Amino acid sequence: MTTRKATALWNGSLKEGNGTMKYGTFEGPYTFSSRFEEGKGTNPEELVGAAHAGCFSMFLSALIGKKDITAKTVETTAVVELGKDDKGPKITSITLNCEANVPGISEADFQQLVQDAKEGCPISRLLTGTEIKVNATLKS
């Protein structure tokens, strides 16, 4: 298998500081405001959401392929909820909203594969203990 890396640099205090996160060809700024308010920039939760959406879409496509069917498109948006527990900020839930164009698959088979992808994709498995919901729509 492969090994990947990402880096983050933070400068200064929590509220007044700033940083950058880098992975692959992406580099984005982040601040207290972009993470806990509505400021410009990205945040770790968005990156977790992007990773989860990408992983789920690819995993679902692979499962569909095992049925000798090719998905035209699988588009997933992750909604990551950041809440708090007694230890501080915590990702409390992720909702994956998926629309897939898969000619030749039944709704029942598609929904079963969606559940299999939710349980089997590596990012879902990493997030054990986090509530993960999936809303999946089959377009044809």
N, C-alpha and C positions, 0 to 999 in steps of 0.2 A: 504494500500500500504506500501511500504518500505521506509526506510531512509538510505542513504549511506553517507560515509564521506571519504574525502581524505585530506592529509596534505602536506604542502610544507614548507621547511625551506630554507631561503636564508642567506648566510654569506658574509658580506663585501659589497664593492661598486658594482655598476652595471657592469662595464667591467672587473674588476679583481676578483669579488666574484664568489661564486659557491653555489649550493644548491642541495637538494634532494626532490623528489616528491614521495609520497607513496599513494597507494590505493590498497585495497585487499592484494594480496600477491606480488604485484609489488612494487619495489623501484628502482628509477633510478636517476642518477645525471643529473644536467643541469647547463649550464653556459651561459654567453652572447654569446660565440662562437657557442654553440650548438643550440641556438635559432635564432640568427641573421646572422650567417655565416655557415660554414660547419664543426663545431667542433664535437668532440665525446660527446655522451650523448643524452638525449631526450630534449623535450621542450613542453610547454603547447599546442601548436598547434598540435603536433603529438598525444597527448592524446585526444584532441577534435576529431581529425580524427578517432582515434581508437574507441572512444565512438560512433561516428556517424556511422561508418561502422558496428559495432556490433549491434547497435540499429536498423539500417535499415535492416540488414540481418534477424534479429529475427522477426521484424515486417512484412517483406515481407513473411517469412515462415508462420507466423500466418495467414496472409490474404490468402495465397495459401491453407492452411489447412481448411479455411472456405468454400472452394470449394470442400471439401472432396478429396483433392489431397495432397500427401506428397512429398515435395521437397527432393530430394536426397542430394543436396548441394546448398547453397547460399553463394557465396564468394564475398565480397565487399572490395574494396580498396578505401580509401578516400584520395584525393589530396587537401590539405589545402593551400590556397594562403594567405600569409601574406603581406599586403601592408600598406599604410599609408593614413590617411586623415588629416584634420586640427587639430585633437586632438592627433595624434600620430599613432603608429602601430595599425593595425586593420586587422582581418580576413575579406578579401574582397570576397572570394568565396570558395566553397567546391564542388568538383566534385566527385561523387560516381560512381566508375566503378564496375559493378556487373556482374558476370557470375553465372547462376543458371542452375542446372540440374533438370528439373521438368518433368518427363514423364507424358503424358496425359493432358497437358495444351496447348491451342492454343497460338500462338504468340500474337494475339490481346488481349486475356484475360491476358496473362502474362504482357504485356506492361501497361495495365490498372492498374493492381495490383502494378506494379512498381511505377506508378504515385501516387497511393493511399498511398503506403508506404512512398514515399518521402514527401508527405504532412502530413501524420499522425504519423510518428514515433516521440517519445517524444524529441529526440535531434534535429530533423528538426524543430519541433515546438518551441524549445528553441531558435534556431538560426534565428528567424523571423527577416527579414531585411538583412540577408546575402544571396547572390546569391547561390542557390543550383542547381547543374546540375546532371543528372543521365544518364549514358550510360549503358544500360542493354542488355546482350546477353543471349538468351535462348539456352542451350545445351540439346540435348536429345539423 
